[in-house]
Amino acid sequence: MNYRVIEKDSKKYIECTSAEAPLTACFENNTHLLMLHAEALSDDFFKLKTGLAGQVLQKFINYQVKVAVILTSELKISEKFKEFLNESNKGNDFRVYGNIDEAESWLLTVK
């Protein structure tokens, strides 16, 4: 599993560059904050018809893990998925950012 533990401002979060067991990494390091790089997610995650994004988000919500995804502009995503992301960004469980600094800022302030 490719991840690192980041400690900043008396908070700790996991930064994952692979999608291999991110919940396990959170539990092992006693944190509920997770930063995922979009490259770690499968192509099916970005296709709403697969339902994978909804399943993954529900699992994070069930385990009370707050997730920030770094989504670079190089990834091609559908308009429907953009709508999904816009709605997700209104909540307090899962958000998408264009860079690490913005994602980290949110993770360090989320409750």
ZIPEPE-V725972 format. One record per helix or strand. SS is the DSSP state (2 for helix, 1 for strand). FROM is the first residue (numbers start at 0). LEN is the number of residues. Records with the same first field share a line. If there is no record, write none. Layout:
# ZIPEPE-V725972
SS=FROM-LEN, FROM-LEN
This chain:
# ZIPEPE-V725972
1=2-6, 10-6, 32-5, 65-5, 93-4
2=21-7, 37-3, 42-4, 47-3, 51-11, 78-10, 99-10
